[in-house]
Amino acid sequence: SHAWTLEPKEKYDWVQPDITEGEDGDAVNFTVEPNMESDDLTATFIFKTVGDASCELTVVSKAYVYTLELGSEAEKTFEKEGGNLTVTALTSIPAEYLDVTIPEEAKGWIEYTANNPGDNSVDFFFTIKANTTYENRETFISIGCEDLVEPVFVKVKQKQTDILSIDKKEIVLGLEGGTFEIPVTSNIEYTYELPSGITSNGKTGNIEKFTATAVSSRTEYNIVFKPVSSSVPSVTVKVTLKTSALID
């Protein structure tokens, strides 16, 4: 008979001894599987001799330490033309277990294309499509692993397509002058230059209001609408005062 035997206190699927019986002086080697859980695992084995003597051996497998943090910028702004975005996650979690979430309302302009796992990091690649709308847009991309770590977020902003447009580029009044309005379609800050003889009456909504002073003969003015910082072109509106009988 053997000098001792070894039995697990319970059934364990993550740790196994290489022998379960032996003689005095024999060594027992345990094979321990990686613990990918968020809690420690504990196993108890009991050594018994032929008599009543026994002792317990406890094997502890420490919980896997999951980490996730951003290794790249937390906010990125794109021009209206769009471009490519790379998000780097510094993490101990394999890439296949990480979830990338793009909000439904942003899936039309942000596309997740691929990832590239590295040594304790993963690069995620996205395509930002051109913004043909007249509004700035922004959203958050999240990367995480449910129940293991808190997700990380990247704010993505994209500039609008600027517009400064005026459909009515010619105003005709009689020599007596008077008030007139110019509807302006714009999503940018703009200014305008007024010639002598025309004054501003303010703005209501997108309607610029003006008054032209009376003149004695045909007179032509140009009102130039200029963007403050955008690259869109200026728009010129021609204002003509002439004899009422000649007004079309």
Disulfide bonds with the S-S distance in Angstrom:
none
